[in-house]
Amino acid sequence: MRKAFASIATAGLLIVALTACAPGTNEAGCEAPVKEGAASKLVEVDGKFGSKPKVDFPTPLKAKTTERSEVIAGEGKGLATGQKVKIDLSVYNGTTGKVIEESKYDGTTLAGFVLNDKTIKGLSQGLKCAQEGSRLTLAVAPKDAFGPQGGNEQIGVKKNDTLVFVLDVVKAYKTRADGDAQPAKAGMPAVVLADNGAPGITIPASKAPTKLEINVLKKGDGKKVKEGDPVTVHYTGVLWDTKKVFDSSWKTGEPAEFAAADGSTTQGGVIPGFAKALVGQTVGSQVIAVIPPDQGYGDQASDTIPAGSTLVFVVDILGIK
């Protein structure tokens, strides 16, 4: 079933595999690009947020354009492009009424993805401006689901089938660090932020420090990261010696999720210096870490990182699973 949802949600995988309130400007001041329509109004949903919904709609249900209705209102800022979200969902074939995918609604099968052009258009656009705690119905038009190729035989969807989604927005991650600015530590690299929050890092002309150096640039007021926590972050990494960026989640537009632990002992973990920079910090914080070789990759090269490299990371802590 998880494979089925991967086919529904992520456009890149499709090649191989997928009483309502009037929408508009929500209380967070976000203008939803997908509006309520005749098809989405026909989807009746009963049940509490976070519990398995009872869903009923007439078949065949057809939508020429993607439509959205809000069943339960949420709170906070509306979801934006590039934002990571975790949802419970029920997905149906609008023509047949058959279930394609359904969460367990117990927290164990939350689907996580980023609202960008790698997620199918109808789902990504339909979730924009939704708020954490909201329950939505989407009637996703065929052209906004599987694109020009139309349909998906693997999950029983034909070319002209509309997809019906019932979505509970369980968790919305931050898009960037939003904590209070903190004093910069002397001798550390300088950081300048682009409009979207991506950091530009300037390495000083001095020699690299031989000990791990960590400086909080913004102090968030969210939950504190504990060792082993799955943490979602945006980051940029620079080599001290060459001053070149060797990796950045900002360039891909996809926040990364790591375990805040030493990867040599914990699956999904990271290099020791990176883990130490995360543990004890709070969600919403931005941290810069200068990581000497013995806290990084040591005398082993890794992809574009030469052996013996001192690494500089600027990390935005967006959320904890």
C-alpha positions as CSV (number, residue, x, y, z in Angstrom):
1,M,0.0,0.0,0.0
2,R,2.8,2.4,0.7
3,K,4.1,1.7,-2.8
4,A,0.7,2.7,-4.1
5,F,0.8,6.0,-2.4
6,A,4.3,6.7,-3.6
7,S,2.9,6.3,-7.1
8,I,0.1,8.7,-6.3
9,A,2.1,11.4,-4.5
10,T,5.4,11.6,-6.3
11,A,5.5,12.5,-10.0
12,G,9.0,11.1,-10.4
13,L,7.9,7.6,-9.4
14,L,4.9,7.6,-11.8
15,I,7.2,6.7,-14.7
16,V,8.0,3.4,-13.0
17,A,4.9,2.7,-11.0
18,L,0.9,7.8,-7.7
19,T,-20.8,20.4,5.8
20,A,-17.7,22.1,4.0
21,C,-16.4,25.6,4.5
22,A,-15.9,27.7,1.4
23,P,-12.2,27.9,0.6
24,G,-10.4,31.1,-0.3
25,T,-8.4,33.3,2.1
26,N,-8.1,31.4,5.4
27,E,-7.5,33.0,8.8
28,A,-3.7,32.9,8.1
29,G,-4.2,35.2,5.1
30,C,-3.2,32.6,2.5
31,E,-5.1,32.5,-0.8
32,A,-5.8,28.9,-1.8
33,P,-5.1,28.2,-5.5
34,V,-7.7,25.4,-5.6
35,K,-11.3,26.3,-5.0
36,E,-14.4,24.4,-4.0
37,G,-16.5,23.0,-6.8
38,A,-19.4,20.8,-7.6
39,A,-17.4,17.6,-7.5
40,S,-15.7,18.3,-4.1
41,K,-19.0,19.3,-2.6
42,L,-20.4,15.8,-3.4
43,V,-17.8,14.1,-1.2
44,E,-19.5,13.5,2.2
45,V,-17.1,12.9,5.1
46,D,-18.0,12.0,8.7
47,G,-15.7,11.4,11.6
48,K,-13.2,13.3,13.8
49,F,-9.8,14.6,12.7
50,G,-7.2,11.9,13.1
51,S,-9.7,9.0,13.0
52,K,-10.7,6.9,10.0
53,P,-13.3,8.9,8.1
54,K,-16.6,7.6,6.7
55,V,-16.6,8.7,3.1
56,D,-19.4,8.6,0.6
57,F,-19.8,10.1,-2.9
58,P,-21.8,9.3,-6.0
59,T,-20.1,7.4,-8.8
60,P,-18.8,8.2,-11.3
61,L,-17.5,11.4,-9.8
62,K,-15.8,13.6,-12.4
63,A,-13.9,16.8,-12.1
64,K,-12.5,18.8,-15.1
65,T,-10.4,20.9,-12.8
66,T,-9.1,20.0,-9.4
67,E,-11.4,21.1,-6.6
68,R,-11.1,21.3,-2.8
69,S,-13.5,21.5,0.2
70,E,-12.5,22.0,3.8
71,V,-14.3,19.7,6.2
72,I,-12.5,20.6,9.4
73,A,-10.7,23.9,9.8
74,G,-7.1,23.9,11.1
75,E,-4.9,26.5,12.7
76,G,-1.7,28.4,11.9
77,K,-0.1,29.5,8.7
78,G,-1.2,28.0,5.4
79,L,1.0,25.5,3.7
80,A,3.4,26.9,1.1
81,T,5.5,25.7,-1.8
82,G,8.6,23.8,-0.6
83,Q,7.0,23.0,2.8
84,K,7.2,19.4,4.2
85,V,3.9,18.0,5.4
86,K,2.8,14.7,7.0
87,I,-0.8,13.5,6.4
88,D,-3.2,10.8,7.0
89,L,-5.1,10.0,3.9
90,S,-7.8,8.0,2.2
91,V,-7.7,7.9,-1.7
92,Y,-10.5,6.6,-3.9
93,N,-11.1,6.1,-7.6
94,G,-13.8,8.6,-8.4
95,T,-15.2,6.5,-11.2
96,T,-15.6,3.2,-9.3
97,G,-15.5,4.4,-5.7
98,K,-12.9,1.8,-4.8
99,V,-10.3,2.5,-2.2
100,I,-6.8,3.0,-3.6
101,E,-4.9,3.8,-0.4
102,E,-5.9,4.3,3.2
103,S,-3.9,5.2,6.3
104,K,-4.3,3.3,9.5
105,Y,-5.0,6.6,11.3
106,D,-2.9,5.6,14.3
107,G,0.2,7.6,13.6
108,T,2.2,4.7,12.1
109,T,1.4,5.3,8.4
110,L,1.7,9.0,8.0
111,A,2.6,10.0,4.5
112,G,5.3,12.7,4.3
113,F,6.3,14.7,1.2
114,V,7.2,18.2,0.1
115,L,4.8,20.6,-1.8
116,N,6.8,21.0,-5.0
117,D,6.8,20.0,-8.6
118,K,7.9,16.4,-7.7
119,T,4.5,15.9,-6.1
120,I,1.6,15.5,-8.5
121,K,0.0,18.8,-9.3
122,G,-3.5,18.2,-7.9
123,L,-2.2,17.1,-4.5
124,S,0.5,19.7,-4.2
125,Q,-1.8,22.6,-5.3
126,G,-4.8,21.2,-3.3
127,L,-2.8,21.3,-0.1
128,K,-1.5,24.8,-0.5
129,C,-2.8,27.2,2.2
130,A,-4.3,24.3,4.2
131,Q,-3.5,24.5,7.9
132,E,-2.2,22.0,10.4
133,G,-5.2,20.2,11.9
134,S,-7.4,20.6,8.8
135,R,-9.3,17.9,7.0
136,L,-9.8,18.4,3.3
137,T,-11.5,16.6,0.4
138,L,-9.9,16.9,-3.0
139,A,-11.4,15.9,-6.4
140,V,-8.2,15.7,-8.5
141,A,-8.8,16.0,-12.2
142,P,-7.1,13.5,-14.5
143,K,-4.8,16.1,-16.0
144,D,-3.6,17.1,-12.6
145,A,-2.9,13.5,-11.5
146,F,-0.9,11.4,-13.9
147,G,-0.2,14.0,-16.5
148,P,0.0,13.5,-20.3
149,Q,0.4,9.7,-20.0
150,G,-3.0,9.5,-18.2
151,G,-4.0,6.9,-15.7
152,N,-2.0,4.3,-13.8
153,E,-2.7,0.7,-14.4
154,Q,-0.7,-0.4,-11.4
155,I,-3.2,1.1,-9.0
156,G,-6.3,0.6,-11.2
157,V,-6.7,4.2,-12.4
158,K,-7.7,4.7,-16.0
159,K,-6.9,7.7,-18.2
160,N,-10.2,9.6,-17.4
161,D,-10.6,8.7,-13.8
162,T,-10.8,11.5,-11.2
163,L,-9.0,10.8,-7.9
164,V,-10.8,11.6,-4.6
165,F,-8.6,12.4,-1.6
166,V,-9.6,12.8,2.0
167,L,-6.6,14.4,3.8
168,D,-5.8,15.1,7.4
169,V,-3.0,17.6,7.8
170,V,-1.3,16.1,10.9
171,K,2.0,18.0,10.8
172,A,3.3,21.0,8.9
173,Y,7.1,21.6,9.2
174,K,8.7,25.0,9.1
175,T,10.1,26.2,5.8
176,R,13.0,28.0,7.5
177,A,14.5,28.9,10.9
178,D,12.4,31.6,12.5
179,G,13.9,32.0,15.9
180,D,15.4,35.1,17.5
181,A,18.7,36.3,16.2
182,Q,21.7,35.5,18.5
183,P,25.2,37.1,18.7
184,A,27.7,35.7,16.3
185,K,30.8,34.1,17.8
186,A,34.1,35.7,16.8
187,G,36.2,33.8,14.2
188,M,33.2,31.9,12.8
189,P,32.2,32.0,9.2
190,A,29.8,34.8,8.3
191,V,26.3,33.9,7.1
192,V,24.0,36.0,4.9
193,L,20.5,34.8,4.1
194,A,18.7,35.0,0.7
195,D,15.1,36.0,0.6
196,N,13.9,32.4,0.9
197,G,16.2,31.7,3.9
198,A,19.0,29.9,2.0
199,P,22.4,30.8,3.6
200,G,25.4,32.2,1.9
201,I,28.5,31.3,3.9
202,T,31.8,33.3,3.9
203,I,34.8,31.4,5.3
204,P,37.4,33.6,7.1
205,A,41.0,33.7,5.9
206,S,42.3,32.2,9.2
207,K,43.2,28.6,9.7
208,A,40.4,26.1,10.4
209,P,39.8,25.4,14.1
210,T,40.9,22.0,15.3
211,K,38.0,21.5,17.7
212,L,34.3,21.3,17.0
213,E,32.7,24.8,17.1
214,I,29.0,25.4,17.3
215,N,27.2,28.7,17.3
216,V,23.4,29.3,17.5
217,L,22.5,32.0,15.0
218,K,18.8,31.9,15.6
219,K,17.1,30.5,18.7
220,G,13.8,28.8,18.1
221,D,11.1,28.3,20.7
222,G,10.1,24.8,19.6
223,K,10.7,21.3,20.9
224,K,14.3,20.4,21.9
225,V,16.1,17.8,19.8
226,K,17.1,14.7,21.8
227,E,19.8,12.2,20.7
228,G,18.3,9.8,18.2
229,D,15.3,12.0,17.2
230,P,14.4,12.0,13.5
231,V,15.0,15.7,12.7
232,T,13.9,17.5,9.5
233,V,16.4,20.2,8.4
234,H,17.5,22.5,5.6
235,Y,21.3,22.7,5.4
236,T,24.2,23.9,3.4
237,G,27.7,22.4,3.7
238,V,30.9,24.2,2.7
239,L,34.6,23.0,2.6
240,W,36.7,25.3,4.8
241,D,39.8,24.9,2.6
242,T,38.3,25.5,-0.8
243,K,35.3,27.6,0.4
244,K,33.1,25.6,-2.0
245,V,29.6,24.3,-1.3
246,F,29.6,20.5,-1.5
247,D,26.0,19.9,-0.6
248,S,22.8,21.8,0.0
249,S,19.2,20.8,0.6
250,W,18.2,24.4,-0.4
251,K,19.4,23.7,-4.0
252,T,17.2,20.6,-4.3
253,G,14.3,22.3,-2.6
254,E,13.9,19.2,-0.4
255,P,14.4,19.4,3.4
256,A,16.3,16.3,4.7
257,E,15.4,14.0,7.6
258,F,18.3,12.6,9.7
259,A,18.6,10.9,13.0
260,A,20.3,13.2,15.5
261,A,22.9,10.6,16.2
262,D,26.3,9.2,15.1
263,G,25.7,7.4,11.9
264,S,28.4,4.8,12.7
265,T,26.2,3.4,15.5
266,T,22.7,4.6,14.5
267,Q,20.9,3.8,11.3
268,G,20.0,7.0,9.5
269,G,22.4,9.0,11.5
270,V,25.0,11.5,10.5
271,I,28.7,12.4,11.1
272,P,29.4,13.0,14.8
273,G,29.9,16.7,14.6
274,F,26.7,17.2,12.7
275,A,24.8,15.1,15.3
276,K,26.3,17.2,18.2
277,A,25.3,20.4,16.5
278,L,21.6,19.2,16.5
279,V,21.3,17.6,19.9
280,G,20.0,20.1,22.5
281,Q,18.9,22.6,19.9
282,T,15.3,23.7,19.5
283,V,12.9,23.6,16.5
284,G,13.0,26.9,14.7
285,S,16.7,27.4,15.4
286,Q,19.6,28.0,12.9
287,V,23.0,26.6,13.9
288,I,26.4,26.9,12.3
289,A,28.9,24.2,13.0
290,V,32.6,24.0,12.0
291,I,33.4,20.3,12.0
292,P,37.1,19.2,12.1
293,P,38.1,15.9,10.4
294,D,37.9,13.8,13.5
295,Q,34.3,14.8,13.9
296,G,33.6,14.4,10.2
297,Y,34.9,11.9,7.7
298,G,38.5,11.7,9.1
299,D,41.1,10.5,6.7
300,Q,38.5,9.0,4.3
301,A,37.1,10.8,1.3
302,S,33.4,10.9,0.7
303,D,31.9,11.9,-2.7
304,T,33.0,15.5,-3.2
305,I,34.6,15.8,0.2
306,P,38.4,15.2,0.2
307,A,40.0,13.2,3.1
308,G,41.0,15.3,6.1
309,S,38.4,18.1,5.3
310,T,37.1,20.6,7.8
311,L,33.4,21.1,7.1
312,V,31.1,24.1,7.8
313,F,27.3,23.5,8.0
314,V,24.5,26.0,8.5
315,V,21.4,24.1,9.6
316,D,17.8,25.2,10.0
317,I,15.9,22.9,12.3
318,L,12.4,22.6,10.8
319,G,10.8,19.9,12.9
320,I,11.0,16.6,14.8
321,K,9.1,13.5,13.7
